[in-house]
């Protein structure tokens, strides 16, 4: 079997550019995820206000909305932790 060759040219530049902001993006994802886990109420209030002001639509949260916001927070924390740990989308 032959050794895989490292990415070169445009592919290497694209991978470098994509990975350059991975750790800061990971930190933002973790912070936003924690906010979704800890304080879904104020986030839903902001969504309700934003929908009403910007879109002119009434946003009425249902019974399971808080649970869905927290579930989204878990996913955001997991994705952010991955980016923080590996420094990119794909582990090296």
C-alpha positions in Angstrom: 0.0 0.0 0.0 1.2 3.5 -0.8 1.5 6.2 1.8 -1.2 8.9 1.6 0.2 12.2 0.3 -0.4 15.4 2.2 -2.8 17.8 0.7 -1.2 20.3 -1.6 -2.0 23.5 -3.5 -5.5 24.8 -3.3 -6.7 21.9 -1.1 -4.0 22.6 1.5 -4.8 26.4 1.5 -8.5 25.7 1.9 -8.0 23.3 4.8 -5.7 25.8 6.5 -8.2 28.6 6.1 -11.0 26.4 7.3 -9.1 25.3 10.4 -7.7 28.8 11.3 -10.9 29.9 13.1 -11.8 26.5 14.5 -10.8 27.1 18.1 -12.4 30.5 18.4 -15.5 29.1 16.8 -15.4 26.2 19.2 -15.2 28.6 22.1 -18.2 30.5 20.9 -20.2 27.3 20.3 -19.4 26.1 23.9 -20.4 29.5 25.4 -23.6 29.7 23.3 -24.4 26.0 24.2 -24.0 26.7 27.9 -26.3 29.7 27.5 -28.9 27.5 25.9 -28.6 24.9 28.7 -28.6 27.4 31.6 -31.0 30.1 30.4 -33.5 29.0 27.8 -36.1 31.4 29.1 -34.3 34.6 28.2 -33.3 33.1 24.8 -36.9 32.3 24.1 -37.9 35.9 25.1 -35.3 37.3 22.7 -36.6 35.0 19.9 -40.2 36.1 20.6 -39.1 39.8 20.6 -37.0 39.4 17.5 -39.6 37.5 15.6 -42.2 40.2 16.5 -40.0 43.1 15.7 -38.0 42.0 12.6 -40.4 39.5 11.0 -43.7 40.8 12.2 -44.7 37.3 13.2 -46.0 36.1 16.6 -43.7 33.4 18.1 -45.6 31.3 20.7 -43.3 28.7 22.4 -44.9 25.3 23.0 -44.7 23.0 25.9 -41.6 21.2 24.6 -39.8 24.4 23.4 -37.5 24.7 26.5 -36.5 21.1 26.2 -35.6 21.6 22.5 -33.6 24.7 23.3 -31.6 22.7 25.9 -31.1 19.8 23.5 -29.7 22.3 20.9 -27.4 23.5 23.7 -26.0 20.0 24.2 -25.2 19.7 20.5 -23.6 23.1 20.5 -21.4 22.2 23.5 -20.4 18.9 21.9 -19.5 20.5 18.5 -17.6 23.3 20.2 -15.7 20.9 22.5 -14.7 18.9 19.4 -13.4 22.1 17.6 -11.5 23.2 20.8 -9.9 19.8 21.3 -9.0 18.9 17.7 -8.5 22.4 16.3 -10.5 21.6 13.2 -13.4 19.7 11.8 -11.3 16.6 11.0 -8.9 15.3 13.7 -5.3 15.1 12.6 
